[in-house]
Amino acid sequence: MTEDDKIACYTPTKGREGVTRIPRWKYDCVRRAILAALDDAEDGQVQFQDLANHVQDRLSSNQLAKLGSLGWHVTTVKLNMEVDGELERVARKTPQTLQKPIG
């Protein structure tokens, strides 16, 4: 893997066809932190509004310094994880709550 290796991120939002490309190492560290936050949650669910804090708690200060905008990266990775079927929104629950797919 090269330093320039990037991953294409998509959104599940209808009408938004754009692609965002971010360095793979950024995607991978944020993705791992999101999955760890869900694994650590008592009910396996995390509210989206709290997700960046959960990710921040799981990244090193060095990773955070190199990452750039934490909130932007968390949102971008979260949306792509929804497209890939790794995350889903809990139906009829507000504020927006995330979990791993059931079944």
Buried (B, 14 or more C-beta within 10 A) or exposed (E): EEEEEBBEBBBBEEEEEEEBEBBBBBBEBBBBBBBBBBEEBEEEEBBBEBBBEBBBEBBEEEBEEEBEEBEEBBBBBBBBBBEEEBBBBBEEEEEEBBBBEEE
